[in-house]
Amino acid sequence: MKVKYSYLERQFKDADDLWENLKNFVKTGDFTLGKELDNFERNFANLIGTKFAVGVNSGTDAIKLPLKYLNLKPGDEVITAANTFVATVGAINELGVKIIFVDCDDTFCMDVNQIESKINSKTKAIVPVHFTGYMTNMPHLMKLSEKYNIPIIEDACQSILGAIDNKNAGTWGLAGAFSLHPLKNINVWSDGGVIVTNDDKLYNQMKLLRNHGLKDRDTVQLLGYNSRLDTFQAVVGNWLLPKAKEISDKRIENAKYMDRSFDEIPEIKLPPRPQNYRMVFHLYIVFAENRDELLKYCIEKGIEAKVHYPIPIYRQEALKHLKHKLGDFPVSDEHTKKIITFPCDQHRTKEELDYIISTVKNFYS
Ligand SMILES: *Cc1c(COP(=O)(O)O)cnc(C)c1O
C-alpha cells in the first residue's frame, strides 16, 4: 500500500460547484480586492471569532505587516520560537530587528517559562508559533505581555481552529497570522494569508499596508506593499471555509485514532495532549525510538513519513550571524533525533491509518 503525504488531489476532486463559482467570478472581471474578497474576510473573521480579517498574499506577510505596524527600529528585539518554519523568522528579519529565540517544550511550541529571562528594554514584540497545530501556552504568555506591555503577534499559520479553553488561535494577541498555502489545513490554490484582529487601528493600517498605502485611487497615505490576497483565491476560500470546522474535526478524529494505537507501542511516545487544548494536527508528530531506521522502513513500505525538521531554524546556515551553536536550544535539538511525522489528514482512510500502525508495529517486533 502507498500512503502519500499530500492529499491535495482528494481535497478538490469533487468541486464542480467551485468551478461554477469561478466561472461566474471570471465573468465579473472583479479581479483585485472587490466583493469576493470582502465576503471572504467577513467569513474568515466569523470563523475565527475576531472583529476583522484582512486577506494578504501569504502567511509570511500576515506576520510581517502587523510587525510593521509596531514601528520597530534597528536594535529592537523580537522573541520567537527556535524550532519554527523559516517563514516566521524571515518575516521578522524583514523588519531589520534582532531575533531572540526561545526553546520549545514537548508541545513543539515555545516553552513560556523561558521567555521572561529574555525580555529586556529592547524587546518590542513576541511572536509565538502555534506549531504543528498545537497551541503556545497563551494564558501564561498574555500575562507576560501585560506585565511588560509587549504586544503579541501570533503565528497561527499551522493552527487554524486550534484553541485553548475554547479561545481560538489568533484571537489572543494584538493580531493573528494565518496561511492559506496549499499545504496548510485550510488551503487555496496558490499562496495566501490572513491577518485577524479586534483592533480598529491595526485593521485600518493593514488595509493600507497591503495595498501600497493607497487610501483611495489617488491618495498614498503611507508607503506599503503589494500584498493583496488574490481575489480568485478568495473565491476558492469562500468555497472551503464552510468546511473548515469539519476538516479540523476530522483531523482530530484521525489523530485520536492513531494516538490510541501508538499508545500501545512502547517504543513510541506521544506528545502531551492537554484536555483544555484543541489541537488541530497540521502535523501529526510522535517521538520514536530508533527514528532514522523507522523512517527508512516506513518509506520502503510506501508510507511517506517525514521529519519536521531535521535541522532547527536556529542552526541553519542563513542564521549563522546570530552565532548560535548546537546545544543552545536543547529540547529543539533533542526533538530532531526523535520526531517523526505521519500522514494523518482529513482524507486518510481507516485502511491507510491501520497500515501505518501495523507497519510501525512490524518494525519494532
Ligand atoms: C506556512 C507557515 C508560515 C508562512 O506561510 P506562507 O503562507 O507559506 O507564507 C509561517 N509560519 C509557519 C509556522 C508556517 O508553517
The ligand as an SDF file (V2000), in Angstrom:
LIG
                    3D

 15 15  0  0  0  0  0  0  0  0999 V2000
    3.4150   28.1470    6.4620 C   0  0  0  0  0  0  0  0  0  0  0  0
    3.9240   28.9100    7.5950 C   0  0  0  0  0  0  0  0  0  0  0  0
    4.1510   30.2850    7.5410 C   0  0  0  0  0  0  0  0  0  0  0  0
    4.0650   31.1270    6.3050 C   0  0  0  0  0  0  0  0  0  0  0  0
    3.1040   30.8530    5.4400 O   0  0  0  0  0  0  0  0  0  0  0  0
    3.2040   31.1450    3.8600 P   0  0  0  0  0  0  0  0  0  0  0  0
    1.7760   31.3020    3.5170 O   0  0  0  0  0  0  0  0  0  0  0  0
    3.8500   29.9560    3.2400 O   0  0  0  0  0  0  0  0  0  0  0  0
    3.9760   32.4040    3.6560 O   0  0  0  0  0  0  0  0  0  0  0  0
    4.5600   30.9200    8.7030 C   0  0  0  0  0  0  0  0  0  0  0  0
    4.7530   30.2480    9.8440 N   0  0  0  0  0  0  0  0  0  0  0  0
    4.5590   28.9340    9.9350 C   0  0  0  0  0  0  0  0  0  0  0  0
    4.7780   28.2590   11.2450 C   0  0  0  0  0  0  0  0  0  0  0  0
    4.1550   28.2080    8.8170 C   0  0  0  0  0  0  0  0  0  0  0  0
    4.0000   26.8940    8.9070 O   0  0  0  0  0  0  0  0  0  0  0  0
  1  2  1  0
  2  3  1  0
  2 14  2  0
  3  4  1  0
  3 10  2  0
  4  5  1  0
  5  6  1  0
  6  7  2  0
  6  8  1  0
  6  9  1  0
 10 11  1  0
 11 12  2  0
 12 13  1  0
 12 14  1  0
 14 15  1  0
M  END
$$$$
